[in-house]
Structures are given as structure tokens and as C-alpha cells.
Amino acid sequence: MTSPPQRPRTTANDRRPAGRTKARAGAGEPLAASWNPTAEPEVVGEAEDFEDEPRRPRAGVASRYGWRIYAVPLLVVISALAVFQTVRPTDGDASTEQQAAGGSATPEQPLVTEAAPGQEYGPELFSADLPPEGGAIPETGARTFRVLPGTSEVVGTGQLYRYTVEMEVGIEKADPNAEVEFGHLVQSTLSDPRSWTNPQGATGSGTISLQRVDASGPSPDFRVILVSQQTAREACDYSNGVPYDSSCRKGEMVYLNAARWVRGAVSFEGDLGSYRRYAINHEVGHVFGNKHVGCPAQGGLAPVMMQQTFSVSNNELHELNKIADQGTKIPADGFVCKPNAWPFPIP
């Protein structure tokens, strides 16, 4: 990975607004007018002295030339400035848009450059690693859960499953808006026709329908809960299973790991919104009896029940299964899929 050019360090007082640069090296100095009003001009044809006429004092420069002594140098300076503005070279490396908008010249050296061909951004990460950059991770909580307010109409047709959206007490301190955002995203994801209520999902007895309820409503069939990193590790067998942060479903409890919620997964390449929808759909998919699957075809969309939090590569999931069996044998066939958040994605 090619290192960007080193720039001299600056202090806060040395920084200039974006786009500002010093005058270009080699630009000519402004033309300067030279004027010496103290020099005595030569007097031609001075009148002779007459004894019968008193001698008059010699006229000074100002009295001899009057206002012209000030006007002439002023005109020279104005002309010099006009010539300088006219002949000053334009910034040859400035974009057309900058010139049209009056922007300043671009720096001689780029402030930041794109990656060279064949190089990748960031350190080498195993696909199952938790991305090192992102929001603050809620590491611990109170291990008690609070039902968030909010309900929905019944979405879909078929057997009805009611669910609540909950959050572990204490983790909302990391983000005061987390409750509203989490509740909205869970409900909008499960109500989306690309999710599990899609009519194409009929198997045997028919499709399903979903409805969000809260603490004032009937008992839920399953609970979608955002929990701290430590609570998720305890619930999802981090110590005895695959040693990477993940979410899981245990009975009626769908635990979504807050560490993944704020950092996502390497396989989603920074698309945090799509990863969050994937995590919801994947874990709720287990509620309906779906097991893990592998990538079915090279370069295709990953099935939502593929363990995309860990990888979209069959070979890597095959190796992880050697550490802890994930319930489905994944062949080491070299297939690599594209990340996907939906059970029924639009083609």
C-alpha cells in the first residue's frame, strides 16, 4: 500500500481554510514605480538679475509643477497595478469549475489519494472479525430487558406471529436515539414484503403474518432484543462456540448483539443499514424453523440464512464449522456470494 506524501506538521494557528494556498512560487512581483521628487530639475532660460528690480526667490518644485507632481506618480502606480493584474498567470492546475466559481488553486501535492490498483483499504481482517472502527460498543448492561413502545397492523396472511421489540436496560446510554431507531428498523424490516411475510414464502400450510405488540398488548410469540456485547456472548455460547461476536436465537428470544449493531460485519463492506436488516431477518428466520445454509452459486446473492456475519465464503464457513458445528455442513467448494439482507430480495 503506497504511503501518501508526508506533509509538514502544522499547528492549529497555521491551518488555513480548505482550498487556500500560498502565492505560487515564481510569480512575478508587482511592477514598482520609481519617483524622486527631490531632484532639482534643470532651469532653462532663467531671467537675469536687474539691479533696479528686487531678486525673487527661486520657485520650489511643488510651486513650479503644482498638482502635477502628485498626479504623475499616482498614475504610474495605477498603471503598474493594472498591468500586474492583466499579465498575472492563471492557475493552470485549477479545475474549470473552480475558475468559474472563483476558487483558489489546488495544492501542488494531493492531500489524500485513492488506493493503488490491487490494494485494499485497512488492515488485513478475517471476515468473522468485528470491524475495528465504528460506533461505541455497549459492552455491558443490566441483563434486564424493557419492551419498547410501538405496535403495528397485521402484515401478511397465514399463521399469525406476534413479537415485541425490546432493549437491555443500560445500553441506551451509548446512544440516546437508539431506542427509537432500533424499534423503527425492526418493525420496518419485518413489515417489508422482501421479508418473511412475502407470499412466495408459502410452504405446505401457507404463509405467515406478523404483528408488533408492546407491553399493553397480548403475549408475544417471540421477542427481538438488542443486548450488550457481554450479554450476547453469554447467550450465544461465545466461549464454547465460534469465538467471534454474533447474534443468536434461543427459544422465543432473538438476541441482537449491540457490538455488531454498531460495527456491522466485514462481509458487508461498511453497509451498516443492510447488515442490520440482515441480522434481524436471519435470527427471526430461525424462529420459523430455518437452518443455516451455504452459498449456492459463485457470485450470487447470499441466502439470508447463510452466516454472513462470519463470511460469505463457503470455504471460510467450512473452517469455522471445524471449531464449532453450526448445524449445517458447508462444502469447501470455493463459492463466494454477495451480501444480502432479505429472504426474498428483488431480482
JOSULWO-V275269 format. One record per pair of residues at least 12 apart in sequence whose C-alpha atoms are under 10 Angstrom apart, sorted by the first residue. I is the first residue (numbers start at 0). J is the second residue. Records with the same first field share a line. If there is no record, write none. Layout:
BEGIN
I = J  J
END
This chain:
BEGIN
0 = 114  115  116  117  118  119  120  121
1 = 112  113  114  115  118
2 = 112  114
3 = 108  109  110  111  112  113  114
4 = 108  109  110  111  112
5 = 108  110
6 = 108  109  110
17 = 103  105
18 = 97  102  103  104  105  106
19 = 102  103  104  105  106
20 = 103  104  105  106  107
21 = 103  104  106
22 = 104
23 = 88  90  104  106  107
26 = 87  88
27 = 83  86  87  88
28 = 83  87
29 = 76  79  80  81  82  83  84  87
30 = 75  76  78  79  80  81  82  83
31 = 75  76  78  79  80
32 = 72  73  74  75  76  77  78  79  80
33 = 72  75  76
34 = 68  71  72  73  75
35 = 72
36 = 60  61  68  69  72
37 = 60
38 = 60
39 = 59  60
40 = 60
89 = 104
90 = 103  104  105
91 = 104  105
92 = 104  105  106  107
93 = 105  106
124 = 265
125 = 265  266  309  310  315
126 = 264  265  266  267  307  308  309  310  311  312  315  316
127 = 241  242  243  244  245  264  265  266  306  307  308  309  310  311  315  316  319
128 = 242  243  244  263  264  265  266  308  309  310
129 = 243  244  245  258  259  262  263  264  265  308  309
130 = 258  259  261  262  263  264  265  266  268  269
131 = 262  263  265
132 = 261  262  263  269
133 = 258  259  260  261  262  263  269  271
134 = 173  174  258  259  260  261  262  263
135 = 173  174  257  258  261  262
136 = 170  173  174  227  228  256  257  258  259  260  261  262
137 = 169  170  171  172  173  174  226  227  228  229  256  257  258  260  261
138 = 170  173  226  227  228  229  230  231  256  257  258
139 = 167  168  169  170  226  227  228  229  230  231  257
140 = 166  167  168  169  170  171  172  226  227  228  229  230
141 = 167  168  169  170  226  227  230
142 = 166  167  168  169  170  226  227  229  230  231
143 = 165  166  167  168  169  226  230
144 = 164  165  166  167  168  169  224  225  226
145 = 163  164  165  166  167  168  169  214  224
146 = 163  164  165  166  167  168  178  182  212  213  214  215  222  223  224
147 = 163  164  165  166  178  179  181  182  212  213  214  224
148 = 163  164  165  178  179  182  211  212  213  214  215
149 = 163  164  179  182  183  186  211  212  213  214  215
150 = 162  163  164  182  186  210  211  212  213  214  215  216
151 = 186  187  190  209  210  211  212  213
152 = 190  209  210  211  212
153 = 190  208  209  210  211
154 = 189  190  191  192  195  196  197  207  208  209  210  211
155 = 190  191  192  195  196  197  198  206  207  208  209  210
156 = 196  197  198  205  206  207  208  209
157 = 196  198  201  204  205  206  207  208  209
158 = 204  205  206  207  208  209
159 = 206  207  208  209  210  220
160 = 207  208  209  210  211  219  220  221  286  287
161 = 208  209  210  211  212  213  216  217  218  219  220  221  222
162 = 186  209  210  211  212  213  217  218  219  220  221  222  223  251
163 = 182  185  186  210  211  212  213  214  216  217  218  219  220  221  222  223  224
164 = 178  181  182  183  185  186  211  212  213  214  219  221  222  223  224  225  253
165 = 178  181  182  213  214  222  223  224  225  226  253  254
166 = 178  181  182  222  223  224  225  226  227  254  255  257
167 = 224  225  226  227  230  254  257
168 = 225  226  227
169 = 226  227
170 = 225  226  227  228  257
171 = 225  226  227
177 = 225
178 = 225
181 = 224  225  260  275
182 = 211  223  224  225
184 = 272  275  276  279
185 = 211  223  224  275  276  278  279  280
186 = 209  210  211  279
187 = 276
188 = 275  276  277  279  280  340  341
189 = 208  209  210  211  276  279  280  283  341
190 = 208  209  210  211
191 = 341  343
192 = 341  342  343  344  345
193 = 280  340  341  342  343  344  345
194 = 276  277  279  280  281  283  284  303  340  341  342  343  344
195 = 207  208  209  280  283  284  287  341  342  343
196 = 208  209  342  343
197 = 342  343
198 = 343
199 = 343
200 = 342  343
207 = 287
219 = 251
220 = 250  251  252  286
221 = 248  249  250  251  252  253  283  286
222 = 248  250  251  252  253  254  283
223 = 248  251  252  253  254  255  279  282  283
224 = 252  253  254  255  256  257  279
225 = 246  253  254  255  256  257  258  260
226 = 246  253  254  255  256  257  258  260
227 = 254  255  256  257  258  259  260
228 = 244  245  246  255  256  257  258  259  260
229 = 244  256  257  258
230 = 254  255  256  257
231 = 244  245  246  247  254  255  256  257  258
232 = 244  245  246  247  254  256
234 = 246  247  248  249  252  253  254  256
235 = 247  248  249  254  255  256
239 = 322  323
240 = 319  320  322  323  324  325
241 = 309  319  320  321  322  323  324  325
242 = 319  322  323
243 = 308  309
244 = 256  257  258  259  264  308  309
245 = 257  258  259  260  264  278  306  308  309
246 = 258  259  260  278  279  281  282  308
247 = 278  279  281  282  283  285
248 = 281  282  283  284  285  286
249 = 282  285  286
250 = 285  286
251 = 283  286
252 = 282  283  286
253 = 279  281  282  283  284  285  286
254 = 278  279  282  283
255 = 275  278  279  282
256 = 278
259 = 271  274  275  278  308
260 = 272  274  275  276  278
261 = 274  275
262 = 274  275
263 = 275  278  308
264 = 307  308  309  310
265 = 307  308  309  310  311
266 = 307  308  309  310  311  312  336  337  338  339
267 = 307  308  310  311  337  338  339  340
268 = 338
270 = 338
272 = 340
273 = 338  339  340  341
274 = 307  308  338  339  340
275 = 340
276 = 303  339  340  341
277 = 302  303  304  305  306  307  308  338  339  340  341  342
278 = 303  304  306  307  308  340  341
279 = 303  340  341
280 = 303  304  340  341  342
281 = 302  303  304  305  306  307  308  340  341  342
282 = 303  304
283 = 304
284 = 303  304  342
285 = 304
289 = 304
290 = 304  305  325  326  327
291 = 303  304  305  306  325  326  327  328  329
292 = 304  305  306  313  316  325  326  327  328  329
293 = 305  306  307  310  311  312  313  314  316  317  327  328  329  330  331  334  335  336
294 = 306  307  311  312  313  314  316  329  330  332  333  334  335  336  337
295 = 313  332  334  335  336
296 = 332  333  334  335  336
297 = 312  313  332  333  334  335  336  337
298 = 311  334  335  336  337  338
299 = 334  335  336  337  338  339
300 = 335  336  337  338  339  340  341  344  346
301 = 335  336  337  338  339  340  341  342
302 = 336  337  338  339  340  341  342  343  344
303 = 338  339  340  341  342  343  344
304 = 339  340  341  342
305 = 329  336  338  339
306 = 325
307 = 336  337  338  339  340
308 = 338
310 = 335  336  337  338
311 = 334  335  336  337  338  339
312 = 329  331  332  333  334  335  336  337
313 = 328  329  330  331  332  333  334  335  336
314 = 329  330  331  332  333  334  335
315 = 329  330  331  333  335
316 = 328  329  330  331
317 = 329  330  331  332
318 = 330  331
END
